[in-house]
Each structure stands twice: as structure tokens, then as C-alpha cells.
């Protein structure tokens, strides 16, 4: 048992039911060994609402966060700060607005619309990356 494994085990024991570790099944076996819930991206997303814990530690994989920078800047700062101030300030992101509308304001229709926008942006980014990759691959073969 290495130092990290011992530390994670001790923290899980200390926090008990207050913490749940969720991990993508692409993670290494050393990470998955500590997970309370494992699965693919969709399975983990479906299981989050059922997790009754104060803290959730999510062990994702690199491709789950590759679009984070764009999603972070595609926020709705103008809603919080006014249109012109929102153009100058970073404000809130779409993910923050999703939380605010769903959790704090109970407007699930708006929250689902924001979620659909986030999914669409992510799909477009991945499709664009795939097309660019194919284009460069073809050029290298010539």
C-alpha cells in the first residue's frame, strides 16, 4: 500500500458517508479501487442525483475536460452584470448558470436548455477536432 493509497483510505474512513468517490471506468485500476461508483460518462452523470453525500470526488478522464476552457468563457455574465458590463467582466459560466437556475431558482426548463447548449457546444468542438484531424492525416499521406 503506497502513501497515496493510505491517505485516500484514511480520508474515506474519516469522512465516512459524507464523501463518495465516483470514477470513470477508463481510470487506472489504482484509482478505480477507491471509487464507490464507477461507469462511463453517461452512467456517472445519471448516478449523481442519487448520491447522498456532502462531498463528491469525481475522477474523470482527460477528454471529459478538454472543452472546459470554451465552456467557461461562453458564460452569461451579461445576465448578472448588465449587458455592457458583462462584455468586460468574466461573470458566471454556463455551468454556473445551470446550477443557479436548477438548484436555486427551480427553473428546470431553463436549466435543461442550458444543458442542451453545453452538450451542443461540446459536440461541435469534438466534430471540428475530428474533421481537422482527418484533414491533417490526409495531407500527411500525400
C-alpha positions in Angstrom: 0.0 0.0 0.0 1.7 3.2 -1.1 1.5 6.6 0.5 -1.4 7.9 -1.7 -3.5 4.8 -1.2 -3.1 5.1 2.5 -4.0 8.7 2.5 -7.2 8.2 0.4 -8.2 5.2 2.6 -7.7 7.2 5.8 -9.7 10.2 4.4 -12.6 7.9 3.3 -12.7 6.3 6.7 -12.6 9.8 8.4 -15.4 11.3 6.3 -17.5 8.1 6.1 -20.8 8.6 4.3 -20.1 12.3 3.9 -18.0 11.6 0.8 -18.5 9.5 -2.3 -15.9 8.9 -4.9 -17.1 8.5 -8.5 -14.7 7.3 -11.2 -14.7 6.8 -14.9 -14.0 3.2 -15.9 -11.1 4.4 -18.1 -9.2 5.5 -15.0 -6.3 3.3 -13.8 -7.1 0.3 -11.5 -5.3 2.2 -8.7 -7.9 5.0 -8.9 -10.9 2.7 -9.5 -10.0 0.7 -6.4 -11.1 3.7 -4.3 -14.3 4.5 -6.2 -17.7 3.9 -4.7 -19.4 4.3 -8.1 -17.8 3.6 -11.5 -19.0 3.7 -15.0 -18.8 5.6 -18.3 -19.6 9.3 -18.6 -23.3 8.8 -19.1 -23.7 6.3 -16.3 -21.9 8.6 -13.8 -24.0 11.6 -14.9 -27.1 9.5 -14.3 -26.0 8.4 -10.9 -25.0 11.8 -9.5 -28.6 12.9 -8.4 -28.9 9.7 -6.3 -25.6 10.3 -4.4 -26.5 11.3 -0.9 -23.1 12.8 0.3 -21.8 16.1 1.4 -18.8 15.8 -0.9 -18.4 14.1 -4.3 -15.0 13.4 -5.6 -15.1 12.9 -9.4 -12.3 11.1 -11.1 -12.8 11.8 -14.7 -10.6 11.3 -17.7 -8.8 13.9 -19.8 -11.3 14.1 -22.7 -14.1 15.0 -20.3 -12.4 18.3 -19.6 -10.9 19.2 -22.9 -13.7 21.7 -23.7 -13.7 23.3 -20.3 -12.0 26.5 -21.4 -14.5 27.2 -24.1 -17.5 26.4 -21.9 -16.0 28.6 -19.2 -15.8 31.7 -21.4 -19.2 31.0 -23.0 -21.0 32.3 -19.9 -23.9 34.6 -19.2 -22.1 37.5 -17.5 -24.5 40.0 -19.0 -27.4 38.5 -17.1 -25.7 39.2 -13.8 -23.9 42.4 -14.5 -25.9 44.0 -17.3 -25.1 43.7 -21.0 -22.2 46.1 -21.3 -20.5 45.3 -18.0 -20.9 41.6 -18.9 -18.8 42.1 -22.0 -15.9 43.4 -19.9 -16.2 41.0 -16.9 -15.8 37.3 -16.8 -19.1 36.8 -14.8 -20.7 33.4 -14.5 -20.3 30.5 -16.8 -23.0 28.4 -18.4 -22.3 25.7 -15.9 -22.8 28.1 -13.0 -26.0 29.5 -14.6 -27.2 25.9 -15.0 -26.7 25.4 -11.2 -28.3 28.7 -10.4 -31.4 28.1 -12.5 -31.9 24.5 -11.4 -30.8 24.5 -7.8 -31.5 28.0 -6.5 -34.4 29.2 -8.7 -36.1 25.9 -9.6 -36.4 26.9 -13.2 -35.7 23.4 -14.7 -36.8 24.4 -18.2 -34.1 27.0 -18.5 -31.6 24.6 -16.8 -32.3 21.9 -19.4 -32.0 24.4 -22.2 -28.6 25.4 -20.9 -27.6 21.8 -20.6 -28.6 21.2 -24.2 -26.5 24.2 -25.2 -23.5 22.8 -23.3 -23.9 19.5 -25.0 -24.2 21.1 -28.4 -21.1 23.1 -27.9 -19.1 20.1 -26.8 -20.4 18.0 -29.8 -19.4 20.8 -32.2 -16.0 21.1 -30.7 -15.4 17.4 -31.0 -16.7 17.2 -34.5 -14.5 20.1 -35.5 -11.5 18.5 -34.0 -12.2 15.2 -35.8 -12.6 17.0 -39.1 -9.3 18.9 -38.6 -7.6 15.7 -37.6 -8.8 13.9 -40.7 -7.7 16.8 -42.9 -4.1 16.8 -41.5 -4.0 13.0 -41.7 -4.8 13.1 -45.4 -2.2 15.8 -46.0 0.5 13.7 -44.3 -0.3 10.7 -46.6 0.1 12.7 -49.8 
